[in-house]
Amino acid sequence: DLPIAEITFRTSAAEESIKVLNKELPDLLIGAGTVLTIEQVKRAVSAGAQFIVSPGFNPKVVDYCVENNILITPGLNNPTQIEMALERGIEVVKFFPAEASGGLPLLESMSAPYSGIKFIPTGGINLNNLTSYLSNQKVHACGGSWMVKDNLISSGNFEEITRLTQEAVAVMLGFEFAHLGINEEDEAKALDSANLLSHLFYLPLKEGTSSLFAGPAFEVIKNRYLGEHGHIAIATNDIHRAITYLKMKGISILPETAKEKEGKLKAVYLNQEVSGFAIHLLQK
């Protein structure tokens, strides 16, 4: 469920780990972290690393990577370093150590003058603050190691590592049931059904152009749309991340159903049905 991993050069096993992962998991995007020298960059790339991450902004290391078309995400925590990155054409940087440096408040104030750069906060990221960081429009992704604690690795407890990783992905996506869509043949039948739901369960009725809502949980479609019976609407924290995640699962979207508001994608149907119900993805 998590298709990317950073292998840090904090131990002598880094190179071999990258080689093994590349061989055993060819679909995994593997990078090298805690890269401090040009020599380590060369060793990491030779082992198969597809990107480099450094804890700080070392101009020699960064320049070597840029000059050799090696993707690098340098660490920084101040405006001067942001401008150093922009000067080199780097558009994604690591905000490190995120929490110790001042957390989300610092990131928001520090990044305000710069529109052409995205951040990957690491250092102190956990389930409790993950969604807060990811909700910031300038956060490209978050990095964390709470899923792969030393004791879990040393004890071979990969079931727990898997559970924690899946939990992190679930929290990131924040999937929730939004409403049930019910297909009707025409507007008159839709109105009858919506009125019945409203009357029986004291649900407020709200009429729109193509449907009626009985409370927030029921949408009655005036003219039959996708799905034999209707649709199930699932809300998510980030519709673009959700689409990417579902694509990994082999599920695509129906682009012609996409709805935008102020230039941002707000809703789209999936090319997938469940028991005669289409699935409708919604941005929270």
Beta strands, then each sheet from edge to edge (+ up, - down):
strand 1: 4-8
strand 2: 29-33
strand 3: 52-53
strand 4: 72-73
strand 5: 75-76
strand 6: 92-95
strand 7: 118-121
strand 8: 176-183
strand 9: 205-207
strand 10: 211-214
strand 11: 218-221
strand 12: 230-236
strand 13: 253-261
strand 14: 264-274
strand 15: 277-283
sheet 1: 1+ 2+
sheet 2: 3+ 4+
sheet 3: 5+ 6+ 7+
sheet 4: 9+ 10- 11+ 8+ 12- 15- 14+ 13-
end
